Amino acid sequence: MPTIGDTAPDFTAQTTQGEISFHDWIGDSWAVIFSHPRDFTPVCTTELGYMAKIKPDFDSRNVKIIGLSTDPLDNHEQWIADIEETQGARPDYPIIADSDFTVAKAYGMLPSDVSGDPTERTPADNATLRNVFVIGPDKQIKLVLVYPMTTGRNFDEVLRVIDSLQRTSEHQVATPAQWQPGDDVIIAGSVTNEQAQERYPDGWEEPKPYIRVVPDPAA
C-alpha cells in the first residue's frame, strides 16, 4: 500500500462527474480519497452524506474530496439518491466507479489478482476498501487512515489533520497531541535555534531543549 511520503498513484477513471485524470484533477489543491466496500452499505451511506454536509469546510481549505467504490456508475447514481433521502444531503463531489479494481489495486486496498464482475463481490470481500488518503498539492500522500467496516469514519478529524498539515507546510511547525487551530504549536526539529530566532524574534517557551512552543502563527 502506498504510504506517507509516496507519490499518490495517478489514474484515469470514470466518476459521477465524468472522466478524470487524477493528478490533473487535483491541480494545485489538496485532495482526499475515501473508499467504500460496496454501494448501498449502511455505514458508508452515513459517511457520504456527512461529507456532503461538510464539503464547504474542505472547499475553504482548498481541498477536493472524492469517493471510491467498485460498483458501476448506475449503482452510484441510485446510491446518491438514497444518500440524499436518508442523510438529508446530496453528494456534490465525484465518486469513482472503480469497476475494474484499477484504483483499489494501485492504492494497495485489494490484491493484484482480483478480477471479475464487481457486483458479484460482497462488501465483506471488499472490507479493505475503508481507507482515507490525504494528498498534498505536490501529489504526495500526507495521511493514511484505515477503518473497519463497522466503524464510521470521523471526518472532523480528517479536517483537523489537514489544518495541521497546512500549518506544517506553511510555517515549519508541528502540532502537539489534541491540537486544534489556534492552540500553541511546536517549532519543527528541522529548524535551528538561529532560524527560529529570525522567525520568532519574541522567543519561545522551552520546557526542554527539544520542545520549543510558540503561538499558532496562523491564528
N, C-alpha and C positions, 0 to 999 in steps of 0.2 A: 504494500500500500504506500502511495506517496505520502511523505511526511513533511513536517515543518522544515522550511528552507528549500524544499524541492520546487522545481518549476511545475506548476499545475499542468497536467496533460491537456493539450489542445485537442479540439474535436469539432466536427460539424454534425449538427443534429437537427431533427425536426422538433419543434415545440408548439405549444398552443398559440404562440405569437409568430409563427413562421420559422423558416430555417435560420439557424445562427451558426457562425464560426466563433467559437467560444472566446478566444483571446481578442478578436476584433470586437466582439460584443462587450467585453469588459472595458476596453478602451483605456481611458485614464482614471477609471473608477476603481473602487474596491468591489469585491463580489462575495456572495455567499451561495454555495450549493448545498441544498439539503435533500437527502434521498429517502425514498419510501419503498417498502417491500412490494406492495401492490396498490392499485386504486381500490377505493371502496373499503378501506380498512379504518376502524374506528378511531384509533389514536392519531393516525396521520390526518384524518379528516379535521380533527380539532387543531392540529398544528398548522395545516394550510390555511385554515380560517383565521387563526391568530396572527399568522404572518401577513395576511391580507389587511388586518386591522392596524398593524403597526408598521406597515410599509412606509408611511411618511417619516417614521423615525430613522429608517435606513436611508431614505432619499436625502434627508437633511445631513447625513454623514457622507454623502457621495458613495453610497453602497448600493449595488444592484443585487437583487435576490432572484434565485431561480430554483425551482423544484425539479425532481427527477423521479420517475417511476418507469418500470419496464413495460407497462401497459401501452397499447396503441393510442393514437390521438383521439379516436372516437370515444374511448373509455374516459380519457381525461376530460373531455367536454361534458360528459354525463356526470362525472365526479364533481366538476366545478359547480354544476347546478345543485348537486346535493350539498356541497360545502356552503354555498350561499344560503340554501334553505335552512340548514341545521345550525350554522355558526353565525349567521347574520352578516357575512362579509363575503364578497366575491373576489377570488384571487385575480389581481390585475397585473401579475408578473408571469413570465413564461414558465411552463412545466415541460421538461424534456420527455419525449416519448422514446425511451431507450429500448425499443422492442427487439433490437438485435444484440443487446447487452454490451455494446461497444464502450459506452462511458463507464458503466459499472465495472467492467474489467480493467479499463485504463486506470481507474482510481482504486483498484485493489479490493473492491467490495464483493466481487463474485469470482470464482475460479475461472481460469482461462478456457476450460473445456466445456463451459455451459453453452448450450445451444438449444434450438427448437422453438416451439410456439410459446411465447412468454405468458399467454393466458392459461396455459396448462400447468404453470408453476403456482404453488400455493404461497401465501405470504410467509409461511414457515420456511419454504425453500429459499426465499429471498430475505431471510431475517437479518442478514448482514448489510442490507441497504437501509441503514439507520444512522447515516453519518452526516456531519456538518463540516464543511471545508470553508474557511475564510481565506480569501486570496487577495493579495495586495495589487496595486496598480503595476508593480513590477512583475506580475504574474507568478510570484512565489507564494507558496502555501504558508500561511501565518498561524493557523489553528486547525486542529483536527479533533472532533468530538465524535464518539461512538456511543449510541444508546441502545438499550434493549427494546424489543417491540412493545413491552408492557408499560414503559415509562415515557410519558410525553416530554418532549424537549423544552428546556427553559430558554426561550429566545430573548428574554430580557438579559440573560447572562451573555448571550452572543453579542448583544449591543454593548454591554459593559466591557467585554473583551475588545471589541472594535475601538471603543473610546480609549482604552489603554494602549492598544497597538498604534493608534494615530498619535497619541501623546508621545510615545516612544520614538516613532519615526520622525516627528517634527522637532522634538526638544531634547533628545538623548537622555531620557529618564526611564525609570522603571516604576511600576506601581506595586505597593505592598498588598498584603492579604486584605480582602474585603474592600478594596479601594472602590470609591465612587468618584465621578467627576467633581472637582472642587476640593477633594481631600489632598493632603500633602503627598508628595511623590519623592522618589529616591533618585539621586543623581546616578546615572549609569556607571558601572565599574570601568567602562572603557574611557571615561572622561577623567583626565588627570586633575589634580587639585589646581594646577595653574590654569587649565582650561575652564574649570568650574568657576574660578575666581573671576574670569572675564565674563562669564555668562551670568554669574550670581554675585555681583560686587558687594551685596549686603551680607554675604556669607551664608552659612547653613548650620543646622543642628547636626552634631556628630556624636551620638551615643557610643559609637565605636568607629575606628578609622575607616571601616568598610561600609558604614551606614551613614550616608550624607543626605539629610532630609531637607527639602525646600517646599515652599508652597506650589501648588499646581500652576504651572506657567500659563495655562490656557484659561484659568479661572477669571 
